Amino acid sequence: MKHSLHSITHLMLGLLAILHAMETEVGAAIDFTRDVYPILSDRCFACHGPDAEARKADLRLDQEGFITASSSEGERLVQPGDAASSILIARIHSEDPDSVMPPPESFLTLNPDEKATLSQWINEGASWGKHWAFERVVAPKIPQMDGVPPAPHPIDAFIEKTLSVKGLSTREEASRERLLRRVHLDLTGLPPSPDTLERFLSDSDPLAYERMVDQLLASEHYGERMAMEWLDVARFADTYGYQSDRFNHLWPWRDWVIGAFNDNLPYDTFILHQMAGDLIDQPTQQSILATAFHRNHRQTNEGGSVNEEFRVEYNADRLKTTALAFMGLTIECARCHDHKYDPISQKDYYRLFAFFNNTDESGLYSHFTDAIPSPTRFLYQNTGQEAEHRRAMEQIRALEAEESMLRASAREPFALWLQNTTEKEDFILPLNNALVGHFDFETKEEKGYLNLAQADHYASLGDQPESIDGPTGKALRFDGENSASIAKVADFNRNQAFSMSVSMWIPEVRDRLIVMHHSKAGSDAGSRGYELLLEDGHASFALIHFWPGNAIKIRTRERLPIEQWLTLGWTYDGSSRASGMAFYLNGQPMEVEIERDSLYRDISYGGNTPLQLAARFRGRG
């Protein structure tokens, strides 16, 4: 029971501190952070605060130095211990529109209580304090009233003190029915059931209420109720928030928050795991899951959206929420200029922004798939599943190491065989029956160009590309608007090896051209599938679950030659590793650079997507 009451006390004291900050008891000692700084910030900082561009009279009321500052006539702005001699007090009480502060044109005024607070602060010595966001939280002294028996609980002591100052008295204790309803709603968000009410009313034990509180604190509904406010602060929602507002998959983080409250997770750990649970010593599945706090921002997939614009917007949202939730600061004001009220410069804003701006992610979520935008983590249903996955990964690493050793041991014998072999036939590897597509664009039937490998699958044309002479026969000229599509022959997954080649003429170097792809779209589908692109004249080949965080990609070091026919081949060994990808130009291997090397999810669409040449939905062919 002691633990239960202790938990409630912490909750209620937090609420009490907020209420107490709103209203200072008459005659109570002035606290600068609680009573004075909010007045100066709200009514004075617009002209005399952190913003150098808006500052007037070279006077800053947001820094302690103004207490000892003097006017142009040599008079002290603040005379500690003597409000009547302080210019600050004279100016706020002045009836001269040219002298009164705040000035009439600001449309800001001080009410009598606020003026009295400033006067009392000066008379008490004008002590300075930090901005409230940087003050250490200190438990207040529990008030004790003369001639009154000690309150049964600290909360009661604060309430009785405030009521006494206001000339009010406490009401009678609530009925047991009402008391049960209140505690039920407070701790679970739900009213008691009729059966619960009946059992409680029939329990005459003096500790019946305490037992009920223990039961409610042990209920899973307690965590659900307590999580509500935090989910709002963290901007949690079951959908992405923009335009089509599709469902997202953040509910595991929501369940983590509920569990954190039910497990009475210490608040410092609660913060640490959400901020950097993946970076702590020996991170756990749960500490990593907690970092999804940073993924609660809204996301868009609206057509025409600029990827980079929204990627930056997401990081700004993360910074805003982090500052608000953990620092109590409206830091977003400093995104465009130095903060006008809080001690946050624009430079400081972007220093903090940089912490979030190193995430390798897309600014758009997928419209055509349910894939979660990268970066993502594995979520296990239980510890057994996690252990099984680890064992499987260890086996894979062991087999890969064995394969690497076999390759190394075979190099010297292969080189020796190659040196001593003279028969041409020995160099020719036999073709197997795995060829699924061969198109020479010579034979056109009603359904399209004939597939020489599988006669029942055709290459259909979009917007009729021009038929021209190629290196050994006919070819198709694509202008960026037309295309060719091949259905049901190239639906490869990441664990399947495959190879392709194409003869082509590249007229000029452009920043990005689509040669072929097996996907529904680019950013509208997270680029899911595989694709061959020309990027600034370099060939690139990628297999993608969600770009950029879940993909493998290579790119040729050299540009491909232009204005000549060439044959470009590329291969993939089914390993889900970028090292298993290769390019060949006219039969010769090309040097490549690895741009991405982290693929661990499916890349296919289930067989309903064609291989497309020279065009893509909302892409440039």
Protein Blocks (a to p, Z undefined) as FASTA:
>chain_A
ZZmmmmmmmmmmmmmmmmmmmpccehiacdfklmmmmmmmmmmmmmmcmblklpghhiaf
kbfklmmpccfkopafbaghiaklpmklmmmmpcbfkloccdfklopacdfklmmmmmmm
mmnoopacddfklpccddddddddehiacdfbfklmmmmmmmmmnopacdddddfklmmm
mmmmmmnopacdfklmmmmmmpmbfklmmmmmmmmmmpmklmmmmmmmmmmmnopafbeo
ianlpacdklmmmmmmmmmmmnopafklmmmmmmmmmlmghiafklmmmmmmmmmpccdf
behiafklmmmmmmmmmmmmmmmmmnopafklmmmoccfkbccdfklmmmmmmmmmmccc
dfbdcfkbccdcdddddddfbfklmmmmmmmmmmmmmmmmmmmmmmmmmmmmmmmmmmmp
mbfklmpccddfkbfbdcehlaccfkbccdfkbmkbccddehiiaddddfklccdddehj
accddehklcccfkbccddddddddfbdcfbdcfbdcdfbfklnoopacddddeehiacd
dddfbdcklccddddfbdcdehiacddddddehlopaklgccdeehiacddddfbdcdfb
dfbenhpaccdehiaehiaZZ
